[in-house]
Every structure is written in structure tokens, then in C-alpha cells.
Amino acid sequence: MSSNSDIDNLIDLMAKLPGLGPRSARRAVLHLIRKRALLLTPLSDAMQQVAVTARECLNCGNVGTTDICDICDSEDRATGELCVVEDVADLWAMERAGVFKGRYHVLGGTLSALDGVGPDELRIPRLKDRVLAEGISEVILALNATVDGQTTAHYIADQLEGQVRLTSLAQGVPIGGELDYLDDGTITAALRARKEL
């Protein structure tokens, strides 16, 4: 058995993170060990704290440390606009751009017949409830420009037709693109040029 089993285990765990393979994970772990007091210990403490306190917002599906996230809790964000995104990374990308001042709804994925993901596996029923309960005047479908994303957008549009103004992101979002990989300027342009469905 290796005398470095704890370190090897940390490398294996780090290699499972998006964007990190085994080589990058080894470099990251070595750097953390070298900067133990400055990085490793505070990182370990922060990760332990987040493991205990992180939770999904009961209203929108965002990730935070309270049952209702700051965005849903803010009266300033009650604009009547609801931006529907696939996952939390997309919500964070929209927030990074700093142009949307309404509230969000995280679906938790997209419809996919191949993967057996239907409307009930996503937060689509909750979306319909929110539109009525919160007096939503516009639903902005900010879903990824993938086949599954567009299928989901059309399904939601059918479900909400006649109940609310429906728009989607427009220019700047490439076909096959994902919001989390777009720069802030592209997201800003796409949100400002949204169109009716």
C-alpha cells in the first residue's frame, strides 16, 4: 500500500472535477500542499462549511445557504420577469453579466427522451405554479441552444401559451452553445435582443 494514500485519494477526487484531469489534479494538489497554511487549510475549512450549509432554494432551485435564496428574497427583484435556465451554472452566468434584474427558475436539466427525463423530473410543474402565484408578466427562456434545450423551450412555451408573455434569448448565443461558456458581453447582447416565441 502506498504511503501517499491520502494524497493519492485527494488527487483522484480532484481529477473528478470539471476541467481537471489527473495531471492538472496532481499539480493542483502539489500546489495546495506547498501552500498548506495559505491555501489548503482555509480551502478545507471552507469546503467543510459549504458541505454543511449549502442547499437548494425551495423557490427557484438556486444554490445558497438559506432555504430561500437572496434573489428570491429580494423585493427589488420582483419585477414580474422570470428567467428560466437549465442549471445553476447558467443562473450564475446570467448574474455575472449583471443585466437581468428579475428572478430565476432553475429547471435542473432539459427534457430528454433518450435519458428518460420528462417534465416531472424537472421543475416545470413548479414553474407553472410560480407564473400564477407570483403574477409573472414575462417568462424569458434562457435555455442552452442545444436540441434538448430547444425541445424544452418549446414544451414550456406550449404549457404557458396565453398565460404570460414568452421570450427567448436572441443574438449572440451560438447553436450548440452553453450559457456557462459565454462571455458577459454576449450574454448581455442576447438578453437585450430577446424575441417573442
N, C-alpha and C positions, 0 to 999 in steps of 0.2 A: 504494500500500500504506500502511496506517495506521502511524503512528509508535508507536501504542499496541498493537501486535500481541501482545506478551507479556501485557499487561494484559487485552486482549480475550480472549485464549486462556484466561487464568485465570478470567475471568467466565464464559465458555462452559462450562468444566469444572465450576465451582461450581454453575452452573444445572442441571447434571445430577444433583445430589444431591437425595435425597428431601426435600420440604418447601421447596426453594428454586427459585424461578423466576428469570427474567432480572433482574427488578427487585431482588429480595432478594439475588441474587448480586452485582449491582453495588454495592449498599450494603455487603455483607459485605467485598468486595474493597477498596472505598474505605476502610473502617474498618481493615482489615488494613494497608493501605499507610500510613495515618496513624499507626498504632501499630506501625510496622515492627520496631523493636527489642524492644518488649514482646510482640508477638503474632506477626507474620509470620515472623520468623526462627526463633523457637522452634517454631512450628507446622510450618514447612517441615522443620526438623530432625527433629521427632517423626514426621512423615509418612514421611520417608525411612527412619527407623529401623524403623517398623512395616512398610513395604513390604519390607524385608529379612527381618525376624524373624517376621512373622505366619504362622501355619499352622493347619490344622485338626487337632484332636485325633484321633489314629488310633483311639481307642476310642469316643468319643461324638459327634464332629463339632463340638464347641465350637471357638471361635476363641481362640487364645492364642499364646504364643511358644515353646512346647515341644511335642514330639511327643505327649505325654500331658498333658492339662490338669490344673490344680491340683485340680479337683473329682474327677476320676477317680483322681488320685494320692493323695487323702486317705483314710486308713483310717477316719477319723471319719464319712465319707460312705458307707461300706459298710454301709448299714442293711438291704439287701435290697429297698429300694424303688427303682424305676426310673421316672422321669418322662419320657414321650415327648412331644416338642414338634416343631412343624413346622420351625422355623428358629432360628438363634442368637439373634435378637432376642427370641423367645419365652422362651428359656432365660434370657437376661439379665433379662427382665421378672419371671420367677419368682424369680430370685436377688435382685432389688431388693426384693421383698416380704419376703424373709428368713424364710419359714416352712417351706420344704421343705429337709430335711437329708439327703436321699438323693442319688442320682446321676441323670444325664440321658442321654437318647438323642435326638439331633437327626436327624430324617428327611431333611431337605434339600428339603422340599416336601410336596405331597399328591398322591394318585392323581388323575389327570385323563385320561379317555379322549379328550377333545377335544384336549388338548395332547400326547397320546401318552406320558404319564407313567405307567408301570406300576411294580409292586413292585420290580423290579430296578434301576430308575432312582433309587429311594430307598434308604435304609439299612434296609429291612425285613428282608432276609436276615441282616444283621449283628445286628439286634435279636433275632431268633430265636436266634442263636448266643449272644448275651450272656445271655439268660434262662437258658440251660442252663449256660454256663460260669461265671457269677458267682453262681449259687444265688439268683436273684432270687425273692422271695416275692410281690411285688406290682408290677404294671405300671400306672401311672397315665397314662391317655391325656389329655394336656392339649393337645388339638388345637383349632384355631380352630373356632368354631361356624358354619362355612360348609358348603355342600353337599359340597365336596371334602374338607373336614376331617372331616365326619361319615362320609363314604364310606370314608375312610382308616381312621378309628377302627373301623368295623365290619369292615373287611377284617383289620386287625390282631387284633381280638377273635376272629375266626374262626380265624386262624392259631395263636393262643396258647391257645385254649379247652382247658380241662382241664390245662394245664401250670402255670398261675400264676393268682393272684387278679388280676382285671382290674377297674379302677375308672376313672371319668372325672370331670372337674371338674363341679361341680353349680351351685348357685345363684350368681347374680352375673354369669355370663358370658352376655351377650345373644346371641340368634340373629343371625348375621351379624357378630358382634364378633370382634376380633382381640386376642390377649393383649397385644401390644406397646402398645396404646392404652388398656388398663385401668389404673386406679389400684391402688396396693398393697393397700388395704383390700378391694377387690373380688376381687383375686387370692387374698388370704388367706381370705376367706369361701368362695370357690369351692373352694379346695384342702381346707379343713376339712370341707366338706359333700359331698365326692366320694361317688359311689354305685357299686354293682356294675353291670356291664354284663350 
